Amino acid sequence: MKERGDRKKLVGTVVSDRMDKTVVVQIERLVKHPIYMKYVRRRAKYAAHDNDNACRVGDLVQITESRPLSRTKRWRVSQIIEKAV
């Protein structure tokens, strides 16, 4: 059972940092195809709140689920795991 305060965490790459205090993070996962039994890459993009404008394109970040911050933002950048070169 999910406890109060248990929020989802995802790790992905920043693909856009053009907005103020917002980054777009792409999450990639592998899913097994039901018929061909081959692993297929599935991608999803999430708008995440970056309060300090610290993230740049290519950074590996961890995002955490939060309350709705705008029409599209439901995630916050919790930490920058690796900076882009």
PyMOL commands that set and color helices and strands:
alter all, ss='L'
color gray80, all
select strands_A, chain A and resi 9-16+22-32+39-49+60-65+75-82
alter strands_A, ss='S'
color yellow, strands_A
deselect
rebuild
show_as cartoon
